[in-house]
């Protein structure tokens, strides 16, 4: 079997009208990316990134992007939402998150999003009785282990976009199954509650307290209750898949000595 480009003719056409015929030349290929082999996703001296403070190039294939972000407060699992991207690879603080491809979506089919098991069972075609996720990517949340993150200092996200996408839509969330909790948020932190998508929304905010709390997520109690924080998170989060509020000193209740905030909510 021929390797590389076969069938020809193959020519390089110069801007001055000069053509170079490569049809009968030997061909070889090199796997991987030069940027990856040079490890530009690591914080090494000597690599210069072009700053785009006002306008970031979007929908441009074969482009490297780099940005910084703060690690989400709490102990819940962290994910990065790459739904705005097309296809490529991602790194956080030099650690590979693997490849992403949220632009690859399931086909749209008649009767999708509806489950109906009425009628006689047919082994060869019964899979179409409950079709969901049509027109949606199989994955757009990508897990970021907390061991990759640095609390209290900037973290780095590097993307290599192969087909062209919008990196400004990349966002970080915390996700949980069942109760959602944020523990240890300091004044000035952005506090994010997320139900992880897939139609799950915050149905209630159950705890908003300062200081030491007892128990674990889903069963927190104690601490210094904050009516102001409870009211603010209830107004901002109930009915939504995710929400973010900045922890301000105004949340602290009278007599609360600690500014460390714990928030617990229920998703369904």
Secondary structure, DSSP 8 states (H G I E B T S, - for coil): ---SS-S---EEE-TTS-EEE-TTS------S-HHHHTTTTS--TT------SS----S-SSEEEEEEE---SSSSEEEEE-TT--SEEEEETTEEEEEE-TT-B----TTTT-B---S---TTTGGGGB---TTSBS--EEEE-GGG--TTS-EEEEEEESS---GGG-EEEEE-SSEEEEEEE-TT-EEEEE--STT--EEEEEEEEES--BS-TTS-B-SEE-HHHHHHHHHHHBTSSEEEEE--GGG--TT-----EEEEEEE-
